[in-house]
Amino acid sequence: MTTRKPGFQPGTSGNPAGRPKGSRSKSTLALEAILEGDAESIVRKAIELATDGDTQALRMCLDRLMPARKDRPVIRPPRDRDRC
């Protein structure tokens, strides 16, 4: 009788070849195909709505133009009670 543990051994993947880096899912490919011809008009409409005062469209445009930086820590000034 063998004493082999069921499942994968530590440090080894179940699919060593895996999905190639940079490959896209079927849903992403389908969405890109749908938007291929209309992307420019959709972007223009989002910008138009943002300039007309639509806050959701403005937020979407700003998030694309200047995404939140995750590599820079947030430094907050000390509060009065933190000072000793």
C-alpha positions as CSV (number, residue, x, y, z in Angstrom):
1,M,0.0,0.0,0.0
2,T,1.3,3.5,-0.9
3,T,1.4,6.4,1.5
4,R,1.1,9.0,-1.2
5,K,-1.0,12.0,-0.2
6,P,-4.0,12.8,-2.5
7,G,-4.0,16.0,-4.5
8,F,-1.1,18.0,-5.7
9,Q,2.3,18.0,-4.2
10,P,3.5,21.3,-2.5
11,G,5.0,23.7,-5.0
12,T,3.6,22.0,-8.2
13,S,0.7,23.3,-10.2
14,G,-2.2,21.2,-11.4
15,N,-1.6,22.7,-14.9
16,P,2.0,23.7,-15.4
17,A,1.4,25.0,-18.9
18,G,-1.5,27.1,-17.7
19,R,-3.1,29.9,-19.6
20,P,-0.5,31.9,-21.6
21,K,0.3,35.3,-20.1
22,G,-1.6,38.1,-21.8
23,S,-4.4,35.9,-23.1
24,R,-7.9,37.3,-22.7
25,S,-11.1,35.6,-21.8
26,K,-13.9,34.8,-24.2
27,S,-16.1,37.5,-22.7
28,T,-13.4,40.1,-23.1
29,L,-12.9,39.2,-26.7
30,A,-16.6,39.3,-27.4
31,L,-16.9,42.7,-25.7
32,E,-14.0,44.1,-27.7
33,A,-15.6,42.8,-31.0
34,I,-18.9,44.5,-30.1
35,L,-17.2,47.8,-29.2
36,E,-14.8,47.8,-32.0
37,G,-16.9,50.0,-34.3
38,D,-18.7,52.1,-31.6
39,A,-15.9,52.8,-29.2
40,E,-15.2,56.3,-30.4
41,S,-18.8,57.4,-30.3
42,I,-19.3,55.9,-26.8
43,V,-16.2,57.8,-25.6
44,R,-17.5,61.0,-27.2
45,K,-20.9,60.6,-25.5
46,A,-19.3,59.9,-22.1
47,I,-17.2,63.1,-22.4
48,E,-20.3,65.1,-23.6
49,L,-22.3,63.8,-20.6
50,A,-19.4,64.7,-18.2
51,T,-19.1,68.2,-19.6
52,D,-22.9,68.7,-19.2
53,G,-22.6,67.9,-15.5
54,D,-23.3,64.2,-15.2
55,T,-21.3,63.3,-12.2
56,Q,-21.1,59.5,-12.9
57,A,-19.8,60.2,-16.4
58,L,-17.3,62.7,-15.0
59,R,-16.1,60.1,-12.4
60,M,-15.7,57.5,-15.1
61,C,-13.7,59.9,-17.4
62,L,-11.5,61.0,-14.5
63,D,-10.9,57.4,-13.4
64,R,-9.7,56.5,-16.8
65,L,-7.5,59.7,-17.2
66,M,-6.0,59.5,-13.8
67,P,-6.5,56.2,-12.0
68,A,-5.9,55.9,-8.3
69,R,-2.2,55.2,-7.5
70,K,-1.8,52.1,-5.5
71,D,2.0,52.2,-5.2
72,R,2.1,55.4,-3.1
73,P,1.2,55.2,0.6
74,V,-1.2,57.7,2.0
75,I,0.4,59.8,4.7
76,R,-1.9,61.5,7.1
77,P,-0.8,64.3,9.4
78,P,-0.9,63.3,13.1
79,R,-3.9,64.3,15.1
80,D,-3.6,66.5,18.2
81,R,-4.2,63.6,20.5
82,D,-1.4,61.6,18.8
83,R,1.1,64.2,19.8
84,C,2.8,63.7,23.2
